[in-house]
Amino acid sequence: LNTLKTKGVKEISIISNAQQIIASTNPQKIGEKITHKKKELIIKAELGEPVSEEEDAYSVIVPITAQNTQYGYIYLRINKENFSEILKTNALKRMVVTFIIFLLGIIFIYVISIKYTKPIEHLSEVAIRIAKGDLDFEVNIDRKDEIGKIAESINFMIQKLRENKMFQERLREAEHLITFGQFSKTIAHEIRNPLNFINLSIDHLLDKLKNENLNKDYLNLLQNMKQEIYRINNLITEYLEYTKPLKLNKKSVNILEIINEVISLIEVSTQQKGINIITKYNVDNNLVLNLDIDLIKSCLLNIITNALQAMENSPIKNLFIETQLENNNILIKIKDTGEGVPEEIKEKIFEPFFSTKKGGLGIGLPLAKKIIEEHNGKIEFLSNLGQGSEVKIYLPLQL
């Protein structure tokens, strides 16, 4: 009853077929008769009918039937104000529910937009960048759904395109080097022939004039000319060595013996320049590798010569040569106490024809790198300005 009262029902009565109230929430009404006509005692598609002009209430009469037999009626008195309030409350609730559903719809659309639309837009931008040839990026979408699979596929495609682009660049560079190399070889040979003639002529003049009482300045001039011709001839030889394909003539050899032989070639020069050679061999004295002896000697000599030249103006002149085993490789470390090189030069140190030395051709270190790589090895250059430089050579034990 209390629940019904909150719904606007003021009074409930049960009426007999004789229109007499036999039960009611208002005991004073029991026994009274309802004056409604029988034909009106049915539920209508309207809000009942007014009870009285003084009281703002409506009555609703509903028949009680069972198995096609009518036993009476239920009589309800409903307060109009309460009922209107209920309608307003229900309308407000419907508005609130509608707003919540609308808000949830917006949130759902926003979530869908973030989850699917934004990634798709990002993938579209990625496709445009790839079409423009920009391959220096990756798609950063960490998802496990279809969008994530597409992102993984695009990253894989970018990687393959990047590799293909690198391959094409190397191919063009190789074609350029082949063409340039063939042309340069012809020029080098054409230069070498007159140089040899000039060198022989100077030797002939020196031989003829050695017993003559000539001014020493003239003899020194001839000697300087001969030295410059020798230097140019060496540059041409280095260049021709670099441009021609390497053909390895491998033999089993003790790697420490090769290092010691190279050291013996520079010992006199290092003693004259006050350079100390410090060796530390942390490998078996009988370690044998399958190498091209002449090429490896040339490689080590090039690297050590560069290290010696780097220490010409250094107050401390120590050359460290160390060997050790590392990851199935022999590691040869050659370190100097020179001035070191700045970062921008360090990145170009193995580029052909790049040299920091006046008159240098820039072939020595690139050729050394080429020799090591032909032996399936690796070479690294480390340097800090003011702290010297270090070259690391990795040669696999199984060659």
TIDREN-891226 format. One record per atom (N, C-alpha, C): residue in one letter; x, y, z. Coordinates in steps of 0.05 Angstrom, whole numbers, padded with zeros to 5 digits, always signed. Example, Ala and Ser with C-alpha at 12.3 -4.5 7.8 and 13.67 -1.06 7.14 Angstrom:
<pts>
A+00264-00114+00156 A+00246-00090+00156 A+00264-00066+00156 S+00257-00045+00142 S+00273-00021+00143 S+00258+00001+00157 
</pts>
This chain:
<pts>
L+00016-00024+00000 L+00000+00000+00000 L+00017+00025+00000 N+00038+00025+00017 N+00055+00048+00018 N+00069+00053-00009 T+00076+00030-00022 T+00088+00033-00048 T+00069+00045-00068 L+00043+00037-00067 L+00023+00048-00085 L+00018+00077-00079 K+00020+00085-00053 K+00016+00113-00046 K+00037+00131-00059 T+00062+00120-00059 T+00083+00135-00072 T+00079+00138-00102 K+00062+00120-00113 K+00056+00121-00141 K+00032+00139-00147 G+00020+00152-00126 G-00003+00170-00129 G-00030+00158-00123 V-00031+00132-00114 V-00057+00119-00108 V-00065+00127-00080 K-00089+00140-00077 K-00098+00149-00051 K-00115+00128-00037 E-00130+00113-00053 E-00149+00095-00040 E-00154+00071-00059 I-00157+00047-00047 I-00163+00023-00062 I-00188+00010-00049 S-00207+00003-00066 S-00231-00011-00056 S-00238-00034-00074 I-00251-00054-00062 I-00262-00077-00078 I-00292-00074-00077 I-00304-00075-00101 I-00333-00071-00105 I-00346-00097-00115 S-00369-00103-00103 S-00383-00127-00113 S-00398-00120-00138 N-00410-00142-00150 N-00425-00137-00174 N-00449-00119-00169 A-00457-00118-00143 A-00480-00101-00136 A-00471-00072-00131 Q-00446-00066-00138 Q-00434-00040-00136 Q-00431-00030-00107 Q-00428-00049-00088 Q-00425-00043-00060 Q-00396-00048-00052 I-00384-00029-00037 I-00357-00032-00028 I-00356-00053-00006 I-00341-00075-00011 I-00339-00096+00009 I-00312-00096+00023 A-00292-00082+00012 A-00266-00079+00025 A-00253-00053+00015 S-00239-00039+00033 S-00227-00014+00024 S-00205-00006+00043 T-00186+00009+00033 T-00165+00020+00050 T-00176+00042+00067 N-00199+00052+00061 N-00213+00072+00077 N-00237+00058+00090 P-00235+00048+00116 P-00256+00033+00128 P-00283+00046+00128 Q-00284+00073+00128 Q-00309+00087+00128 Q-00325+00083+00102 K-00312+00075+00081 K-00326+00071+00056 K-00339+00043+00054 I-00332+00024+00071 I-00343-00003+00069 I-00373-00002+00073 G-00387-00015+00054 G-00416-00016+00055 G-00429+00005+00036 E-00414+00025+00029 E-00425+00045+00011 E-00428+00034-00017 K-00445+00047-00032 K-00449+00039-00060 K-00436+00059-00079 I-00426+00048-00101 I-00414+00065-00121 I-00436+00072-00141 T-00438+00096-00149 T-00461+00105-00166 T-00455+00102-00196 H-00432+00092-00203 H-00426+00089-00232 H-00444+00069-00245 K-00451+00074-00269 K-00466+00055-00285 K-00448+00032-00292 K-00461+00008-00296 K-00446-00016-00302 K-00429-00013-00327 K-00442+00000-00347 K-00427+00002-00372 K-00402+00020-00370 E-00402+00037-00348 E-00378+00054-00344 E-00357+00040-00327 L-00365+00017-00315 L-00345+00004-00297 L-00326-00013-00313 I-00313+00000-00332 I-00292-00014-00348 I-00268+00005-00350 I-00245-00006-00354 I-00221+00011-00357 I-00221+00024-00384 K-00217+00050-00385 K-00218+00065-00410 K-00189+00074-00417 A-00187+00081-00443 A-00161+00091-00452 A-00158+00120-00446 E-00163+00127-00421 E-00159+00154-00411 E-00155+00153-00381 L-00147+00175-00370 L-00140+00175-00342 L-00165+00177-00325 G-00181+00155-00324 G-00205+00153-00307 G-00224+00176-00311 E-00237+00184-00290 E-00255+00207-00290 E-00254+00221-00264 P-00261+00246-00264 P-00259+00262-00238 P-00277+00250-00217 V-00268+00251-00192 V-00284+00241-00170 V-00303+00263-00161 S-00292+00287-00159 S-00309+00310-00152 S-00295+00335-00161 E-00309+00357-00161 E-00297+00382-00170 E-00279+00393-00149 E-00285+00387-00123 E-00269+00398-00101 E-00242+00384-00099 E-00242+00359-00104 E-00218+00343-00100 E-00205+00337-00127 D-00179+00344-00128 D-00165+00340-00153 D-00155+00311-00155 A-00174+00293-00160 A-00167+00264-00161 A-00184+00251-00183 Y-00175+00228-00192 Y-00189+00213-00212 Y-00194+00185-00201 S-00215+00173-00212 S-00221+00145-00204 S-00217+00127-00228 V-00208+00103-00222 V-00204+00082-00243 V-00217+00057-00232 I-00235+00045-00248 I-00249+00020-00241 I-00241-00002-00260 V-00231-00024-00249 V-00222-00047-00265 V-00238-00071-00257 P-00250-00086-00276 P-00265-00110-00269 P-00248-00133-00260 I-00259-00150-00242 I-00245-00174-00233 I-00259-00198-00245 T-00244-00213-00262 T-00256-00236-00276 T-00239-00260-00273 A-00251-00283-00273 A-00237-00308-00272 A-00253-00329-00286 Q-00241-00343-00305 Q-00255-00364-00321 Q-00282-00353-00332 N-00280-00330-00344 N-00303-00317-00358 N-00325-00310-00338 T-00320-00309-00313 T-00340-00301-00293 T-00330-00276-00279 Q-00348-00256-00278 Q-00341-00231-00265 Q-00349-00232-00236 Y-00330-00225-00218 Y-00335-00227-00189 Y-00338-00199-00177 G-00330-00178-00191 G-00332-00151-00179 G-00313-00133-00193 Y-00305-00112-00178 Y-00287-00091-00189 Y-00266-00082-00169 I-00245-00072-00179 I-00225-00058-00162 I-00228-00028-00169 Y-00231-00013-00147 Y-00236+00016-00149 Y-00211+00030-00139 L-00199+00047-00156 L-00175+00062-00148 L-00181+00092-00149 R-00172+00106-00128 R-00172+00135-00129 R-00144+00146-00131 I-00139+00161-00153 I-00111+00170-00159 I-00110+00200-00157 N-00090+00210-00142 N-00086+00239-00139 N-00073+00249-00165 K-00086+00269-00176 K-00076+00279-00202 K-00049+00292-00199 E-00045+00307-00178 E-00019+00320-00174 E+00003+00300-00172 N-00001+00280-00155 N+00019+00259-00152 N+00025+00245-00178 F+00003+00240-00193 F+00007+00226-00219 F+00022+00243-00238 S+00016+00269-00239 S+00031+00287-00256 S+00060+00288-00249 E+00065+00288-00222 E+00093+00288-00213 E+00108+00263-00221 I+00092+00240-00220 I+00104+00215-00229 I+00111+00217-00259 L+00092+00228-00275 L+00098+00231-00303 L+00122+00248-00308 K+00124+00270-00293 K+00147+00288-00296 K+00173+00274-00288 T+00171+00259-00266 T+00195+00244-00257 T+00204+00223-00278 N+00184+00209-00288 N+00190+00189-00309 N+00201+00202-00334 A+00190+00225-00341 A+00200+00239-00365 A+00229+00248-00360 L+00234+00258-00335 L+00262+00266-00329 L+00281+00243-00329 K+00271+00220-00318 K+00288+00196-00319 K+00294+00187-00348 R+00273+00189-00365 R+00277+00182-00393 R+00297+00200-00406 M+00295+00226-00399 M+00315+00245-00410 M+00343+00239-00401 V+00346+00233-00375 V+00372+00227-00364 V+00383+00202-00377 V+00366+00181-00379 V+00375+00156-00392 V+00383+00161-00421 T+00366+00178-00435 T+00372+00184-00463 T+00399+00199-00465 F+00403+00218-00447 F+00429+00233-00447 F+00453+00214-00442 I+00449+00196-00422 I+00471+00178-00416 I+00477+00160-00440 I+00455+00150-00453 I+00459+00133-00476 I+00473+00148-00498 F+00465+00174-00502 F+00477+00191-00522 F+00507+00196-00516 L+00512+00201-00490 L+00540+00205-00481 L+00557+00180-00485 L+00545+00157-00477 L+00559+00132-00481 L+00565+00127-00511 G+00545+00135-00528 G+00549+00132-00556 G+00573+00149-00566 I+00574+00174-00556 I+00596+00191-00564 I+00623+00179-00555 I+00623+00170-00530 I+00648+00157-00519 I+00655+00133-00536 F+00636+00117-00542 F+00641+00093-00558 F+00653+00100-00586 I+00640+00121-00598 I+00650+00130-00624 I+00679+00140-00622 Y+00684+00155-00600 Y+00711+00166-00596 Y+00731+00143-00592 V+00724+00123-00576 V+00742+00100-00572 V+00747+00086-00598 I+00725+00082-00613 I+00729+00068-00639 I+00747+00085-00657 S+00743+00112-00656 S+00760+00129-00672 S+00789+00127-00665 I+00795+00127-00638 I+00823+00124-00629 I+00834+00097-00636 K+00818+00076-00633 K+00827+00049-00636 K+00831+00041-00665 Y+00814+00051-00683 Y+00815+00042-00710 Y+00820+00065-00730 T+00805+00087-00727 T+00807+00108-00747 T+00835+00121-00747 K+00844+00129-00723 K+00871+00142-00720 K+00893+00124-00731 P+00895+00098-00723 P+00916+00081-00734 P+00914+00079-00765 I+00889+00078-00775 I+00886+00076-00804 I+00896+00101-00818 E+00890+00124-00806 E+00900+00150-00816 E+00931+00150-00815 H+00942+00140-00793 H+00971+00138-00790 H+00983+00120-00812 L+00971+00097-00817 L+00980+00079-00838 L+00978+00092-00865 S+00958+00108-00869 S+00955+00122-00895 S+00978+00142-00898 E+00985+00157-00877 E+01008+00175-00878 E+01034+00160-00883 V+01036+00136-00871 V+01060+00120-00875 V+01062+00112-00905 A+01040+00104-00917 A+01040+00097-00945 A+01049+00120-00963 I+01040+00144-00956 I+01048+00168-00971 I+01078+00172-00969 R+01089+00169-00944 R+01118+00173-00940 R+01134+00153-00955 I+01124+00128-00955 I+01138+00107-00970 I+01138+00113-01000 A+01115+00122-01010 A+01112+00129-01038 A+01131+00151-01046 K+01138+00169-01027 K+01156+00191-01033 K+01185+00182-01030 G+01190+00157-01022 G+01217+00147-01020 G+01229+00150-00992 D+01214+00159-00973 D+01224+00161-00945 D+01222+00134-00931 L+01245+00123-00925 L+01246+00096-00913 L+01261+00097-00886 D+01267+00121-00876 D+01282+00123-00851 D+01263+00125-00827 F+01245+00106-00824 F+01227+00106-00801 F+01214+00079-00799 E+01200+00074-00777 E+01185+00050-00772 E+01158+00057-00761 V+01138+00039-00766 V+01111+00043-00756 V+01110+00034-00727 N+01104+00052-00709 N+01103+00046-00680 N+01074+00041-00671 I+01063+00018-00678 I+01037+00010-00669 I+01039-00017-00655 D+01038-00017-00629 D+01041-00042-00614 D+01014-00054-00607 R+01004-00069-00626 R+00977-00081-00623 R+00978-00110-00633 K+00959-00126-00623 K+00958-00154-00630 K+00935-00161-00650 D+00920-00140-00658 D+00898-00145-00676 D+00906-00142-00705 E+00887-00139-00723 E+00892-00137-00751 E+00909-00112-00758 I+00903-00090-00744 I+00919-00065-00748 I+00948-00070-00741 G+00953-00084-00719 G+00981-00091-00711 G+00995-00108-00732 K+00980-00128-00743 K+00991-00145-00764 K+00998-00129-00789 I+00981-00110-00796 I+00986-00092-00819 I+01011-00076-00814 A+01014-00065-00789 A+01037-00049-00782 A+01063-00066-00784 E+01062-00091-00774 E+01085-00109-00776 E+01092-00114-00806 S+01072-00118-00822 S+01077-00123-00851 S+01090-00099-00864 I+01080-00075-00856 I+01091-00050-00868 I+01120-00047-00859 N+01126-00052-00833 N+01154-00050-00824 N+01172-00070-00839 F+01162-00094-00843 F+01177-00114-00858 F+01182-00104-00887 M+01161-00092-00899 M+01164-00081-00926 M+01184-00059-00927 I+01183-00041-00906 I+01202-00018-00905 I+01231-00029-00903 Q+01235-00049-00886 Q+01261-00061-00883 Q+01272-00072-00910 K+01254-00086-00924 K+01262-00098-00950 K+01267-00076-00971 L+01251-00056-00971 L+01255-00033-00989 L+01281-00019-00983 R+01287-00016-00957 R+01312-00003-00948 R+01336-00020-00958 E+01334-00046-00954 E+01356-00063-00963 E+01359-00062-00993 N+01337-00062-01007 N+01338-00060-01036 N+01350-00034-01046 K+01342-00012-01031 K+01353+00014-01038 K+01383+00015-01033 M+01392+00003-01011 M+01420+00002-01005 M+01435-00015-01026 F+01422-00037-01034 F+01434-00054-01054 F+01437-00039-01081 Q+01416-00024-01088 Q+01417-00008-01113 Q+01439+00013-01112 E+01441+00026-01088 E+01462+00046-01085 E+01490+00034-01088 R+01494+00011-01075 R+01519-00003-01077 R+01525-00012-01105 L+01504-00021-01119 L+01507-00030-01147 L+01515-00006-01164 R+01502+00017-01160 R+01509+00041-01176 R+01538+00049-01169 E+01545+00048-01143 E+01572+00055-01135 E+01592+00037-01147 A+01586+00011-01147 A+01604-00009-01159 A+01608-00004-01189 E+01585+00001-01203 E+01587+00007-01231 E+01604+00032-01236 H+01599+00052-01219 H+01615+00077-01222 H+01644+00072-01217 L+01650+00056-01196 L+01678+00050-01190 L+01691+00033-01212 I+01676+00015-01223 I+01687-00001-01245 I+01695+00017-01269 T+01676+00034-01276 T+01681+00053-01298 T+01704+00071-01292 F+01703+00083-01267 F+01724+00101-01259 F+01750+00087-01256 G+01749+00062-01246 G+01774+00047-01242 G+01787+00040-01268 Q+01771+00032-01288 Q+01783+00026-01314 Q+01796+00050-01327 F+01782+00073-01325 F+01793+00098-01335 F+01818+00106-01320 S+01817+00103-01293 S+01839+00112-01277 S+01864+00094-01281 K+01859+00068-01285 K+01882+00050-01290 K+01897+00059-01315 T+01882+00066-01335 T+01895+00074-01360 T+01911+00100-01355 I+01899+00119-01340 I+01914+00144-01334 I+01938+00138-01317 A+01935+00120-01297 A+01957+00114-01279 A+01981+00102-01294 H+01975+00083-01312 H+01996+00071-01328 H+02009+00092-01346 E+01993+00110-01357 E+02004+00131-01375 E+02022+00150-01359 I+02015+00155-01333 I+02032+00172-01316 I+02057+00157-01308 R+02055+00132-01302 R+02077+00116-01291 R+02099+00114-01312 N+02093+00111-01337 N+02113+00108-01358 N+02132+00132-01360 P+02122+00156-01362 P+02141+00179-01362 P+02155+00183-01335 L+02142+00176-01313 L+02155+00177-01287 L+02180+00159-01286 N+02176+00135-01296 N+02199+00116-01297 N+02222+00127-01314 F+02215+00140-01336 F+02235+00152-01353 F+02250+00174-01339 I+02234+00192-01325 I+02246+00214-01310 I+02264+00203-01288 N+02255+00183-01274 N+02270+00171-01252 N+02297+00160-01262 L+02296+00145-01284 L+02320+00134-01296 L+02339+00157-01305 S+02328+00178-01316 S+02344+00200-01325 S+02358+00214-01302 I+02344+00217-01279 I+02356+00228-01255 I+02379+00211-01245 D+02374+00184-01245 D+02395+00165-01237 D+02419+00168-01255 H+02414+00171-01280 H+02436+00174-01299 H+02452+00200-01294 L+02437+00222-01289 L+02450+00248-01283 L+02466+00246-01257 L+02455+00234-01237 L+02469+00231-01211 L+02495+00215-01215 D+02493+00194-01231 D+02517+00178-01236 D+02538+00193-01251 K+02530+00209-01270 K+02549+00224-01286 K+02561+00247-01270 L+02545+00259-01252 L+02555+00283-01239 L+02566+00278-01211 K+02568+00253-01203 K+02577+00247-01176 K+02606+00254-01171 N+02622+00254-01193 N+02651+00261-01190 N+02656+00290-01198 E+02635+00304-01206 E+02639+00332-01213 E+02636+00350-01188 N+02651+00372-01189 N+02650+00390-01167 N+02626+00410-01170 L+02603+00399-01166 L+02579+00416-01170 L+02569+00425-01142 N+02554+00446-01144 N+02541+00457-01119 N+02522+00435-01108 K+02525+00431-01082 K+02509+00410-01069 K+02479+00415-01072 D+02471+00440-01075 D+02443+00447-01078 D+02431+00433-01103 Y+02447+00431-01124 Y+02437+00418-01148 Y+02433+00389-01144 L+02453+00377-01130 L+02451+00348-01124 L+02426+00343-01106 N+02423+00360-01086 N+02399+00357-01068 N+02373+00360-01083 L+02374+00378-01102 L+02350+00382-01119 L+02343+00357-01134 L+02363+00345-01146 L+02359+00320-01160 L+02349+00298-01142 Q+02361+00296-01118 Q+02352+00276-01098 Q+02323+00281-01090 N+02316+00306-01086 N+02288+00312-01079 N+02268+00305-01101 M+02277+00310-01126 M+02261+00302-01149 M+02256+00272-01149 K+02278+00258-01144 K+02276+00228-01144 K+02257+00219-01122 Q+02259+00231-01098 Q+02241+00223-01076 Q+02212+00229-01083 E+02206+00252-01096 E+02179+00258-01103 E+02168+00239-01124 I+02185+00232-01143 I+02177+00212-01163 I+02171+00185-01150 Y+02188+00178-01130 Y+02183+00153-01115 Y+02156+00154-01100 R+02151+00177-01088 R+02125+00180-01073 R+02101+00178-01092 I+02103+00191-01115 I+02081+00190-01134 I+02077+00162-01145 N+02099+00149-01150 N+02098+00121-01159 N+02085+00103-01139 N+02091+00108-01113 N+02079+00092-01092 N+02048+00097-01090 L+02041+00122-01094 L+02012+00129-01094 L+01998+00114-01117 I+02010+00114-01140 I+01998+00100-01163 I+01996+00070-01157 T+02017+00059-01145 T+02017+00030-01138 T+01994+00024-01118 E+01992+00041-01097 E+01970+00037-01078 E+01943+00039-01091 Y+01940+00058-01109 Y+01914+00061-01122 Y+01907+00037-01139 L+01926+00028-01154 L+01922+00004-01171 L+01916-00021-01154 E+01929-00023-01131 E+01924-00045-01113 E+01895-00044-01103 Y+01886-00020-01097 Y+01859-00017-01085 Y+01837-00024-01106 T+01841-00015-01130 T+01820-00017-01151 T+01818-00046-01162 K+01839-00061-01161 K+01838-00087-01173 K+01826-00107-01153 P+01811-00127-01163 P+01799-00147-01145 P+01821-00163-01130 L+01815-00168-01105 L+01835-00184-01089 L+01832-00214-01094 K+01854-00227-01099 K+01854-00256-01102 K+01871-00267-01079 L+01858-00280-01061 L+01872-00290-01037 L+01888-00315-01043 N+01912-00315-01034 N+01930-00339-01035 N+01935-00348-01007 K+01916-00363-00996 K+01917-00370-00967 K+01936-00392-00961 K+01949-00389-00938 K+01968-00409-00928 K+01965-00410-00898 S+01971-00433-00887 S+01971-00436-00857 S+01995-00422-00846 V+01991-00404-00827 V+02013-00388-00817 V+02007-00380-00788 N+02029-00377-00773 N+02027-00368-00745 N+02022-00338-00745 I+01999-00330-00735 I+01992-00301-00736 I+02011-00284-00720 L+02022-00294-00698 L+02041-00279-00682 L+02067-00274-00697 E+02075-00294-00714 E+02099-00290-00730 E+02095-00267-00750 I+02071-00266-00762 I+02066-00244-00781 I+02068-00217-00767 I+02056-00215-00743 I+02057-00190-00728 I+02085-00182-00722 N+02101-00202-00713 N+02129-00196-00705 N+02145-00188-00730 E+02140-00200-00753 E+02154-00192-00777 E+02148-00163-00785 V+02123-00155-00782 V+02115-00128-00788 V+02129-00108-00769 I+02130-00116-00743 I+02143-00099-00723 I+02173-00096-00730 S+02185-00117-00739 S+02214-00116-00746 S+02219-00096-00769 L+02199-00093-00787 L+02202-00074-00809 L+02202-00045-00800 I+02189-00039-00778 I+02187-00011-00769 I+02204-00005-00744 E+02219-00025-00735 E+02234-00021-00710 E+02255+00002-00712 V+02269+00003-00734 V+02290+00024-00737 V+02277+00051-00737 S+02255+00054-00752 S+02241+00079-00754 S+02230+00088-00727 T+02219+00069-00712 T+02208+00076-00685 T+02229+00084-00666 Q+02252+00071-00667 Q+02275+00078-00650 Q+02284+00106-00655 Q+02286+00113-00681 Q+02295+00140-00689 Q+02275+00161-00679 K+02250+00154-00679 K+02229+00174-00671 K+02223+00173-00641 G+02236+00155-00627 G+02231+00152-00598 G+02204+00140-00591 I+02195+00122-00607 I+02169+00110-00602 I+02173+00082-00590 N+02159+00077-00568 N+02161+00051-00554 N+02140+00032-00565 I+02147+00008-00571 I+02128-00013-00580 I+02124-00032-00557 I+02099-00034-00548 I+02092-00051-00526 I+02073-00072-00536 T+02081-00098-00534 T+02065-00120-00544 T+02054-00136-00520 K+02030-00147-00524 K+02018-00164-00504 K+02001-00185-00519 Y+02012-00210-00520 Y+01999-00231-00535 Y+01985-00250-00515 N+01958-00250-00516 N+01942-00266-00498 N+01931-00290-00513 V+01946-00301-00532 V+01937-00324-00547 V+01960-00345-00547 D+01953-00369-00556 D+01973-00390-00558 D+01995-00381-00578 N+02020-00385-00570 N+02043-00377-00587 N+02043-00392-00614 N+02029-00415-00615 N+02029-00431-00639 N+02002-00429-00654 L+01987-00408-00649 L+01961-00404-00662 L+01964-00401-00692 V+01952-00418-00707 V+01955-00419-00737 V+01928-00411-00750 L+01930-00393-00769 L+01906-00385-00785 L+01912-00389-00814 N+01891-00391-00830 N+01894-00395-00859 N+01890-00367-00872 L+01913-00354-00879 L+01912-00326-00888 L+01928-00323-00913 D+01923-00300-00927 D+01941-00291-00948 D+01963-00275-00934 I+01986-00286-00932 I+02008-00274-00916 I+02015-00246-00925 D+02019-00242-00951 D+02028-00216-00961 D+02007-00195-00956 L+01981-00202-00961 L+01960-00182-00957 L+01956-00174-00928 I+01957-00194-00910 I+01954-00188-00881 I+01978-00171-00872 K+02002-00177-00881 K+02025-00161-00874 K+02021-00132-00884 S+02012-00129-00908 S+02007-00102-00919 S+01986-00088-00903 C+01965-00102-00895 C+01944-00090-00879 C+01955-00080-00852 L+01969-00097-00838 L+01980-00090-00812 L+02000-00067-00814 L+02016-00068-00835 L+02037-00047-00839 L+02023-00020-00844 N+02002-00020-00860 N+01987+00005-00865 N+01976+00017-00839 I+01964+00000-00823 I+01951+00009-00798 I+01972+00019-00778 I+01994+00004-00775 I+02016+00012-00757 I+02029+00038-00766 T+02033+00040-00793 T+02046+00065-00804 T+02028+00089-00797 N+02002+00086-00800 N+01984+00108-00793 N+01986+00115-00764 A+01988+00095-00747 A+01991+00100-00718 A+02017+00115-00711 L+02039+00107-00725 L+02064+00120-00720 L+02063+00150-00729 Q+02050+00155-00752 Q+02048+00182-00762 Q+02031+00199-00743 A+02011+00187-00730 A+01994+00201-00712 A+02008+00211-00687 M+02031+00198-00680 M+02046+00205-00656 M+02070+00223-00660 E+02073+00234-00684 E+02097+00250-00691 E+02100+00274-00672 N+02078+00287-00665 N+02079+00311-00648 N+02069+00305-00620 S+02067+00280-00612 S+02056+00273-00586 S+02079+00272-00566 P+02075+00283-00541 P+02096+00282-00521 P+02100+00253-00511 I+02079+00237-00510 I+02082+00209-00502 I+02078+00192-00527 K+02098+00175-00533 K+02097+00159-00558 K+02099+00130-00551 N+02076+00118-00548 N+02074+00089-00543 N+02056+00076-00563 L+02065+00054-00575 L+02048+00038-00593 L+02042+00012-00580 F+02017+00006-00575 F+02008-00018-00562 F+01997-00038-00582 I+02008-00062-00582 I+01997-00083-00600 I+01990-00107-00582 E+01964-00114-00583 E+01954-00135-00565 E+01937-00154-00581 T+01938-00180-00573 T+01921-00200-00585 T+01906-00216-00563 Q+01882-00224-00570 Q+01866-00241-00552 Q+01845-00255-00567 L+01833-00276-00555 L+01811-00290-00567 L+01785-00278-00559 E+01766-00276-00578 E+01740-00264-00571 E+01719-00275-00591 N+01700-00290-00580 N+01677-00301-00595 N+01687-00315-00621 N+01704-00335-00617 N+01714-00351-00639 N+01730-00335-00660 N+01741-00312-00651 N+01758-00295-00668 N+01783-00289-00654 I+01804-00283-00669 I+01828-00271-00657 I+01825-00241-00661 L+01828-00226-00639 L+01826-00197-00639 L+01854-00185-00637 I+01861-00169-00657 I+01886-00155-00657 I+01881-00125-00653 K+01891-00115-00630 K+01887-00086-00624 K+01913-00071-00628 I+01911-00049-00643 I+01934-00032-00648 I+01926-00004-00638 K+01940+00005-00617 K+01932+00030-00604 K+01956+00049-00603 D+01950+00075-00608 D+01972+00095-00607 D+01964+00116-00585 T+01984+00133-00579 T+01979+00154-00559 T+01981+00181-00573 G+01970+00182-00598 G+01970+00207-00613 G+01948+00226-00604 E+01942+00245-00622 E+01923+00265-00615 E+01894+00256-00618 G+01890+00234-00632 G+01862+00225-00637 G+01850+00241-00659 V+01826+00234-00667 V+01812+00248-00689 V+01784+00256-00680 P+01773+00278-00691 P+01746+00286-00684 P+01725+00267-00696 E+01701+00269-00687 E+01679+00250-00694 E+01674+00251-00724 E+01674+00275-00737 E+01667+00276-00765 E+01688+00263-00783 I+01713+00263-00774 I+01734+00249-00789 I+01733+00219-00784 K+01727+00212-00759 K+01726+00183-00752 K+01706+00168-00769 E+01684+00181-00776 E+01664+00168-00792 E+01673+00163-00821 K+01693+00178-00830 K+01702+00176-00858 K+01728+00162-00861 I+01739+00151-00839 I+01766+00141-00839 I+01771+00119-00858 F+01750+00103-00864 F+01754+00080-00882 F+01743+00086-00910 E+01736+00111-00915 E+01726+00118-00942 E+01750+00121-00961 P+01747+00110-00986 P+01768+00113-01006 P+01774+00142-01012 F+01799+00149-01016 F+01809+00175-01024 F+01804+00197-01003 F+01799+00189-00978 F+01797+00208-00957 F+01822+00207-00940 S+01836+00229-00937 S+01861+00230-00922 S+01864+00256-00907 T+01875+00255-00883 T+01880+00279-00867 T+01909+00288-00871 K+01925+00271-00885 K+01953+00277-00889 K+01957+00292-00915 K+01974+00312-00915 K+01980+00327-00939 K+01994+00309-00959 G+01982+00308-00983 G+01994+00291-01004 G+01986+00262-01002 G+01970+00255-00982 G+01961+00227-00980 G+01938+00221-00999 L+01937+00197-01009 L+01916+00189-01028 L+01891+00178-01014 G+01894+00170-00989 G+01871+00159-00974 G+01864+00131-00983 I+01884+00115-00988 I+01879+00087-00998 I+01886+00067-00977 G+01905+00073-00959 G+01917+00054-00940 G+01896+00040-00923 L+01881+00055-00908 L+01861+00043-00889 L+01838+00030-00904 P+01827+00043-00926 P+01806+00029-00941 P+01816+00002-00952 L+01841+00001-00961 L+01852-00024-00971 L+01855-00044-00949 A+01863-00035-00925 A+01865-00053-00902 A+01838-00065-00895 K+01818-00048-00896 K+01790-00057-00890 K+01781-00078-00911 K+01788-00072-00936 K+01781-00091-00958 K+01794-00118-00954 I+01819-00118-00946 I+01834-00143-00941 I+01822-00159-00919 I+01816-00145-00896 I+01804-00159-00873 I+01777-00171-00880 E+01760-00156-00894 E+01734-00165-00902 E+01735-00188-00921 E+01755-00189-00939 E+01759-00212-00957 E+01766-00237-00941 H+01777-00234-00917 H+01783-00257-00900 H+01759-00262-00881 N+01735-00251-00887 N+01711-00255-00871 N+01715-00243-00843 G+01731-00223-00841 G+01736-00210-00815 G+01722-00183-00813 K+01730-00169-00792 K+01717-00142-00787 K+01739-00124-00776 I+01737-00098-00783 I+01756-00079-00773 I+01740-00055-00761 E+01749-00045-00738 E+01736-00022-00725 E+01757-00001-00718 F+01748+00024-00719 F+01766+00046-00713 F+01754+00062-00690 L+01769+00064-00668 L+01759+00079-00644 L+01779+00102-00638 S+01767+00125-00632 S+01785+00148-00626 S+01770+00169-00610 N+01785+00181-00592 N+01775+00204-00577 N+01796+00226-00579 L+01786+00250-00586 L+01804+00273-00590 L+01821+00277-00564 G+01847+00277-00568 G+01865+00281-00545 G+01873+00256-00530 Q+01861+00233-00538 Q+01866+00208-00524 Q+01877+00186-00542 G+01884+00192-00566 G+01895+00172-00584 G+01873+00156-00599 S+01883+00137-00615 S+01865+00121-00631 S+01871+00091-00628 E+01851+00075-00635 E+01854+00046-00633 E+01840+00032-00656 V+01854+00014-00669 V+01842-00002-00690 V+01840-00031-00680 K+01815-00042-00683 K+01810-00070-00675 K+01806-00087-00700 I+01821-00108-00702 I+01818-00127-00725 I+01808-00153-00715 Y+01786-00163-00726 Y+01775-00189-00718 Y+01779-00208-00742 L+01793-00230-00737 L+01796-00251-00757 L+01785-00277-00747 P+01767-00289-00761 P+01756-00315-00751 P+01777-00336-00749 L+01775-00353-00729 L+01794-00375-00725 L+01792-00396-00747 Q+01768-00400-00758 Q+01764-00420-00779 Q+01762-00405-00805 L+01783-00403-00820 L+01784-00389-00846 L+01786-00409-00869 
</pts>
